[in-house]
């Protein structure tokens, strides 16, 4: 049986101000990317929702045929 301590992974912690600043900038850039991706995902979900509603409606061909038949009957 393997002891849990053999599974530990070394973590490098930046110690200089420059490396801390670099990591802070990377975190901010990633936050922006996450925000952009969430926005894109929301747009895609809205698009899919609208597309489902549109696909439930009759086609233009069906509507035209219905209108022509209604005109002919009158």
C-alpha positions as CSV (number, residue, x, y, z in Angstrom):
1,X,0.0,0.0,0.0
2,X,1.3,3.4,-1.0
3,X,1.4,6.1,1.6
4,X,-0.5,9.3,0.6
5,X,2.6,11.5,1.0
6,X,4.2,9.8,-2.0
7,X,1.5,11.4,-4.2
8,X,2.3,15.0,-3.2
9,X,3.3,17.3,-6.1
10,X,5.7,20.1,-5.6
11,X,4.2,23.5,-6.1
12,X,6.4,26.4,-7.2
13,X,5.4,29.6,-5.4
14,X,6.7,32.8,-7.0
15,X,8.8,34.8,-4.5
16,X,9.9,37.9,-6.3
17,X,7.7,41.0,-6.9
18,X,8.1,40.6,-10.6
19,X,6.9,37.0,-10.7
20,X,4.0,37.8,-8.4
21,X,3.1,40.7,-10.7
22,X,3.3,38.4,-13.7
23,X,1.1,35.8,-12.1
24,X,-1.4,38.6,-11.1
25,X,-1.5,39.8,-14.7
26,X,-2.1,36.3,-16.0
27,X,-4.9,35.8,-13.5
28,X,-6.5,39.0,-14.7
29,X,-6.1,38.0,-18.3
30,X,-7.7,34.6,-17.5
31,X,-10.6,36.4,-15.7
32,X,-11.3,38.4,-18.9
33,X,-11.1,35.3,-21.0
34,X,-13.6,33.5,-18.7
35,X,-15.9,36.5,-18.9
36,X,-15.7,36.5,-22.8
37,X,-16.4,32.8,-23.0
38,X,-19.4,33.1,-20.6
39,X,-20.8,35.8,-22.8
40,X,-20.2,33.8,-26.0
41,X,-21.9,30.8,-24.4
42,X,-24.9,32.9,-23.3
43,X,-25.2,34.2,-26.9
44,X,-25.1,30.6,-28.3
45,X,-27.7,29.5,-25.8
46,X,-30.0,32.4,-26.8
47,X,-29.4,31.6,-30.5
48,X,-30.4,28.0,-29.9
49,X,-33.5,29.0,-28.0
50,X,-34.6,31.3,-30.8
51,X,-33.8,28.7,-33.4
52,X,-36.0,26.1,-31.6
53,X,-38.9,28.6,-31.6
54,X,-38.4,29.4,-35.3
55,X,-38.2,25.7,-36.3
56,X,-41.5,25.1,-34.6
57,X,-43.2,27.6,-37.0
58,X,-44.5,26.5,-40.4
59,X,-42.2,27.0,-43.4
60,X,-42.7,29.8,-45.8
61,X,-43.7,27.3,-48.4
62,X,-46.5,26.0,-46.1
63,X,-47.7,29.5,-45.3
64,X,-47.8,30.5,-49.0
65,X,-49.7,27.3,-49.9
66,X,-52.2,28.0,-47.1
67,X,-52.7,31.6,-48.2
68,X,-53.1,30.6,-51.9
69,X,-55.7,27.9,-50.9
70,X,-57.5,30.4,-48.7
71,X,-57.6,33.0,-51.6
72,X,-58.9,30.4,-54.1
73,X,-61.6,29.3,-51.7
74,X,-63.0,32.8,-51.2
